[in-house]
Amino acid sequence: MMPASGAYRLTRGERLKSKLLTDRLFNGGGSRGMSAFPLRMVYLPMERGEHQAPASIMVSVPKRCLRHAVDRNRVKRQVREAYRTNKHLLQPKEGQALLIAFIWMDSTLYTSEAVEHKVKNLLIRLNERL
């Protein structure tokens, strides 16, 4: 099934920016995680608000993994692009929203195809768990 036109966008509502929601994801308990090296995904299913996107994501690349900002930005761009083109694989239940954080865990750079394969793998496994 091909996504509808405009479904390949990563809108403002799909980016996890709220400190309150970020704290809830990492400190609130109830969040779960899984890995597909070099990526780790932490997610939290929650009640969906009225104007909330079905899934909101954030990407984190620690400075201790990649020292240069250019490399960190490249990895974040690769992960966001991989999510954007494969988010149709994720189908949360009706009335459910997901908070998702992708965390980079390696000190080497990968090709965009390799990163996309890992993100796709994580999204498929997450969809099976929901």
C-alpha positions in Angstrom: 0.0 0.0 0.0 1.5 3.4 -1.0 1.0 6.3 1.3 -1.2 9.2 0.2 0.2 12.3 -1.3 1.8 14.4 1.4 2.3 11.4 3.7 6.1 11.6 3.2 6.4 14.9 5.0 7.8 15.2 8.5 5.6 17.9 10.0 6.2 20.1 13.0 3.7 18.1 15.0 5.7 14.9 14.3 8.8 16.3 16.0 9.1 15.7 19.7 10.1 19.1 21.1 8.2 19.5 24.3 10.3 19.2 27.5 7.3 17.8 29.3 6.8 15.0 26.8 10.6 14.3 26.6 10.8 14.0 30.4 7.8 11.7 30.3 9.5 9.5 27.7 12.8 9.2 29.6 11.9 9.7 33.3 8.2 8.9 33.6 8.5 5.1 33.5 6.5 2.9 31.3 8.8 3.5 28.3 10.3 0.6 26.5 13.3 0.3 24.1 14.9 -1.9 21.5 18.1 -1.8 19.5 19.3 -2.4 16.0 22.9 -1.4 16.3 24.0 1.4 15.9 20.5 2.7 16.7 18.5 2.4 19.9 14.9 3.3 20.0 13.0 4.3 23.2 9.2 4.6 22.8 6.2 5.3 24.9 2.6 4.6 23.9 0.2 7.1 25.3 -3.3 8.5 24.9 -3.6 10.6 21.8 -4.6 14.3 22.2 -7.0 16.1 20.0 -4.4 17.8 17.7 -1.6 15.4 18.3 0.2 13.4 15.6 0.0 9.6 15.7 3.8 9.5 16.4 6.3 12.1 17.4 10.1 11.5 17.1 13.4 13.0 18.2 16.9 12.0 17.2 19.8 12.2 19.6 23.5 11.7 18.7 25.8 12.0 21.8 28.9 14.1 21.5 30.9 11.3 23.0 30.0 9.1 20.0 30.7 11.6 17.2 32.9 14.5 18.2 32.3 16.7 15.2 29.0 18.6 14.8 29.1 18.0 11.1 29.0 14.2 11.7 26.3 14.5 14.3 24.1 16.6 12.0 24.7 14.1 9.2 23.5 11.2 11.3 20.5 13.1 12.5 19.6 14.0 8.9 20.0 10.3 7.8 17.8 9.0 10.6 15.0 11.7 10.1 15.0 10.9 6.4 14.8 7.2 6.9 11.9 7.7 9.4 10.1 10.1 7.0 10.2 7.7 4.1 9.2 4.6 6.2 6.8 6.0 8.8 3.9 4.3 6.9 5.2 1.0 8.4 4.1 2.3 11.8 0.4 2.0 12.5 -0.6 2.9 16.1 -4.0 1.9 17.4 -6.9 4.3 17.2 -6.7 6.9 19.9 -3.0 6.0 20.6 0.0 8.2 20.2 3.7 7.2 20.3 6.7 9.2 21.6 9.8 7.8 19.9 13.5 8.7 20.5 16.2 7.4 18.2 19.6 7.4 19.9 22.9 6.8 18.0 25.3 4.4 19.8 28.4 4.1 17.5 31.4 6.3 16.8 31.5 5.4 13.1 29.4 6.8 10.2 27.2 4.6 8.1 25.7 4.9 4.6 22.2 6.2 4.3 21.0 2.8 3.0 22.4 1.1 6.1 20.7 3.7 8.4 17.4 3.3 6.5 17.6 -0.5 6.9 18.1 -0.2 10.7 15.2 2.3 11.1 13.0 0.2 8.9 13.8 -2.8 11.1 13.0 -0.9 14.3 9.7 0.4 12.9 8.6 -3.1 11.8 9.5 -4.6 15.2 7.7 -1.7 17.0 4.6 -2.2 14.9 4.6 -5.9 15.8 4.7 -5.0 19.5 1.8 -2.6 19.4 
